[in-house]
Amino acid sequence: MSYQKALCLICEHPTADGAVLAVHVDKEKLKTWFLNVCEYELAEEIEDDDLICYFCAWQPEFLWKFNGLSDEALVWWPRNLDYLDDAAKELRNYYFEGKMEQCWVQLEKIELPQEDNEERRIVESGRGSRKWKCIYCSSAEMSLQKALCLICECPTADGAIFAVHVDKEKLQEWFLNVCGHELAEKVEDDDTICYFCAWQAEFLWKFTGMSDESLVWWPRNLDFDEAAKELRKHYFEGNIEQCWVPLEEVDLPERSFKEVENFYFS
């Protein structure tokens, strides 16, 4: 029911942390590099709108610089960093400083019980028992952690509003009525509330035909960006819902830098 992140052309994993369009890379050099690294050709012709996740673009560049190479025939990634916004530039700095790495989680498809539309819209009260949590997030110990939602305490992977834009007193009263206990801490201006927690409260308020303005703590001004507006539209039409995946901590085998280097340049 949630938006599926487009897959990376190279690693075929969701481009959750961002990606560069293939139109911005040297496609011929990329195909040659891929053949040398993977020992087989890319399955399909590279289109301009194909995506290459940041990590697949940054890893060969990092190893190329680390080895002090000057062979321009190996450089398929974009040299101009104008394609990166400020958040992506910060992510890149962390990656090149060795403070973070890419992480992905293999998920198992499960069948959920069928519920009618009204039952699907009912949310169990109380922290930790909510049925709807944040959608796809690739956070891990080495990656940048999305800020947690003040209400559901899950990563705000799909976006959030700041508490400065809501009525804090009404929010605290609403939370007490819904959850049966008060918010643990004072609500600060820079606290984040995920879109789904705000929209869920608004949806149920409208769904039950309420007119009590004392219940309205969410912002009335819908000054969202275009992506958030589209997400909100799909949510209120019942085409998408929040979901979350509990992750189990696993121990991954340690790989030396030499092993990684050999993978790319052997």
Number of C-alpha atoms within 10 A of each C-alpha: 12 15 11 11 13 17 17 22 22 16 12 12 17 22 21 20 18 18 23 22 17 20 14 16 18 14 17 12 16 20 17 17 20 16 13 15 15 12 10 11 14 15 7 7 10 16 12 12 11 17 23 25 24 21 23 17 17 16 18 19 18 15 18 18 11 10 10 9 11 10 8 8 11 16 18 21 20 18 11 8 9 9 14 16 10 10 11 16 14 12 22 18 13 16 20 15 9 10 13 17 16 16 14 12 14 6 8 5 6 6 5 6 5 8 9 7 9 8 9 13 17 13 15 13 14 15 11 11 11 13 14 19 23 25 20 20 19 17 18 17 10 14 17 16 14 16 17 18 24 21 18 20 16 18 24 25 21 18 18 20 19 16 20 14 15 18 15 17 12 16 20 17 16 18 17 14 12 14 14 11 13 14 15 7 7 10 16 12 12 11 17 23 25 25 21 26 20 17 16 19 17 18 16 14 16 11 11 8 9 11 10 8 9 12 16 18 21 20 17 10 7 9 9 11 8 9 11 16 13 11 20 20 13 15 20 14 10 13 12 15 22 18 15 14 12 5 9 7 8 6 6 6 6 6 8 8 10 8 10 13 17 11 12 16 13 9
